[in-house]
Amino acid sequence: MKSLPPCYGHYSLAVSFTMPAMIARYPLLFLLACVLGFHLWLNVLLPLGVDEAHYALYGWYLDWSYYDHPPLIGWLEAPFVQGLDTDWAVRLPAIAIGLVSLWLLVRTSERLFPDTAYVGGWVLFLALFSPLLHGLTLTPLPDTPLLLLSLLLMGYLWHHRHSERLPRPWILGVLLGLAGLSKYTAITLVVSLLLVVAVYGRWGWLKQPGMWAGAGIALVLLSPVLWWNAQHDWASFLYQLHHGTRHQTWSFERFAISQGRQLGAYGPVIYVAGMALIGWALFRWRTLPEGVRFSLLFALPVLVLFAWSAGHEPILPHWTGLGWWLLLPALGWWLARHRWVLWLHGMLGGGVWVGVLALLLGAAWPFKAPNPLLEVAGWRQASVQLATWQQRLQQQGEKVYKFAGNWSLVSRPAWYLRHGHDPAVFTADGKRTQFDFWFQRPHWGSDGVVLWHTYFNDRQTPADGDRLFARCRLLQQWPVSWQGRALGEQFRIYWCQEWQRGRGAAGK
């Protein structure tokens, strides 16, 4: 194998962009350009989802950190949502970072498996035809910068794994500090670093003064998160500690539910082949290619953490995204010898994307399952109607608040009404959320207009079931629709009195 120039040892990307390399990679660059065009087109066509609106609000209401996540995604969003102040600007940071992450994923795969032809292309193929992994390169989430930073860390450690002394150890501090500013899951990258040290016997790294300087840099970068938590009674840390461990006993049923969600979200090929690769690798660890072992040092801490957590509370599929992302190089190497499996993955993933595009362009939904567009359709109109009813009722001289069922239903109204005289929207279920830090929670007994979605909130009123209010009266209802086609559910607005979950209520 041809030796690399010295600058490559400093983890410079310059080698990737020399003229011969650019010519050799023209098909890959063309494909990434097509991905960029596709993402920009989707960005215009697709309304904001719950998470996209939520993290856009991070950028709108800038802070040192936030209740549910560290601040980096909000800081990245801020120039776009405040400078351009439009829906299509929300996804631009994720689209840009996602494109760079896909490029780095290809380069990392080629470095780990230099003797496997087209391994980078196959890894890119796996990522683009996995619904959730592809979505992580388009949707602004705390995971978005974390995926990029994890690849940079992985590449840096791979290149220096045989070095007795780690050059420029401050790079570790920068990468780990920024990863910690992205998402608390970054703690698994520290575990991966220690695994690399243990497996390669690089204990001398830990004695380098520069390593401890790097730790200081990481701590400085993490100081906004520490500062915010210190000012808010460690609310975010406590929330994370209890978030994935609701039940004290570990349940296989909850674990199985979580695995089923991942099977659907990442695609059956990635999930089944990934689990098979992990099992095979653990039994043949010493005879594995070094690149496979190295990938597993980064992927396994994430997957093991959430496998344990899933037994206490079913997890959301994207929580394990970092683990599957870092497993892709090894998976691409393994499946390059079984290309019929790769083509099966392409057909299944391609079918999902064709179906999504058909729905977005107005095609009918032929299945009995709920239409996926119920997640995104009609929220701008619903938000405007909610604010209109608030203004009407406040003309009677009483304070009227705006509510939606839970935090996932509040984010769109809070985003679309951010310019209003009263932008505050609250969660009717009373659970503590980031919105309680942006807008002071109303008192127990407050009155308000409540935006209800029959798909998410069923067909009970806010006064039924959990008794969120003492009494409610229906003000307006209309069908959720997309391009003039009704989707089978309704938006409803209720006038509700005597909120039972506000400040001053029992346990609040």
C-alpha positions, 0 to 999 in steps of 0.5 A: 500500500502506498504510504501517505504524506506526513500531513495526513498524520496530523489528520488533515483532509487535504489529501482527500481533495488533491486533484488526482483524488478528486478525479478518481472520486468524481462518481462519489462527488456526483452522488453526494451532489445528487444527495444535496439536491435531493435534500434541498428539494425535500427541505422545501417540500416537507413541513417541519417535524416535531424535533425540527421545530423543537431544535429550531426553538433552541436557536430562537431562544438561545441559552447556555444549555437546555433541559433535554439536551446540551446546546450545540444544535441550538447554537448551530441553528441560531444564525439560520433561524434568526438571520433567515427566519423562515422554515426552510432555513431550519434544516440547512445546518443539518444538510451541510453537516450531514453531507460532510458526515457522509463524506467522512464516513466513506473516507473512514471506511476506506482507511479501515478497510483499504484492501476491500474494493468499493467499501466506501461506496457500499457503506454510503449505499447502506447509509442512504437506503436506511430510513433513519440513518439517512434521516439523521443527515437531513434532520437537525438533531443533537445527533447531527454534529455528534455523528460528524465529531465521532467520525473525526475522533475515530479517524484520529485514533485509528491513524495514531493507534500504533504511536507510543505518544499521541501527537497533539492530544489537545485534539482529543479535548476539542473533539470530546468537548464538542461531542459533549456539547452535542449530546450526553450520549458522547460519554460513550466516546470516552469509553471508546477512547479507553477501550482503544488505550486498553486494546492497543496497550497505549497506557502511556498516552494517559501519562502525557501532559498534553492529554491532561491539557486536552481534558482541561480543554474538554472541561472548558468546552463543557462549562456552559452545560455545567453552568446552566445545570448549576443555575437550574438545580441540575435539572438536565442531569437529573432528567437524563438519569431518570429518562431511560430508567423509569422501571426499576426492574429490567424487562425483556418485553421492553427490550424486545419492543425497542429492538423491533423499533430499531428493526423498522427504523434502520431497515431489516438488513442493517439490523439483522446483519449488524446483530449477526456481525456483532455475534460473529465478531465476539466469537472470532475477535482475535482473527477479525480484520483490525478495522472490524475490531476498531469499529466495534470499539466505538459502536458497542458502547452505544448499543450496549448502553441502550440495550440495557436502558431499553429493558427499563424503558423502551427507547426511541430508535434514534437513540442508538443512531450513533452506534449503528452509524459507527458500525457501518464501516465494518458492516460494509466490509462484511456485506461487500462479500454478500452483495445480494444482501446489499441489493436487498437493502437497496430495494427495501430502502428504495421502496420506503423512499418511493412511498414517502415521495409519493405521499408527499406528492399527493398519492393516496395512503392504501393501508389501514395503518395511520398515514405518516403525514399525520406527523407533519400536516396542517400544523401552521394553520392549527397554530394560527387558529389556536392564537386566534381563539386565545385573542377572542377569549381574552377580549372578555378580560381574563387571562387565557393561556395556550396549550397542546397535549404534550411537548411533542405537540407544543413545538410546532405552535411554539415555533409558528407563533414565535413572533406573536405578542404572546408566544408562550405555549404550554404542555397540557399534561403538566410534565416538566419540559424545556417550555417551562424554562422558556415560558413560566408555567401557569398556576393551577386553576388557569384557563386556556385554549387547548390544541388537540390532535385526535391521532396523538391525543385520541378522541377524549377531551382534555377533561376526560381520561387524565383529567388535565382540566376540570371542564372543557368545551369544543370550540372548533374542529377540522380534518387534518389534510395534505394537499386537499386530501383528508388524512382521517384524523382531526385537529380540535380546539377546546376552551378549558377551565381550571388546569389541574397540573399547574404551579401550586398543584399537588406535587408541583 
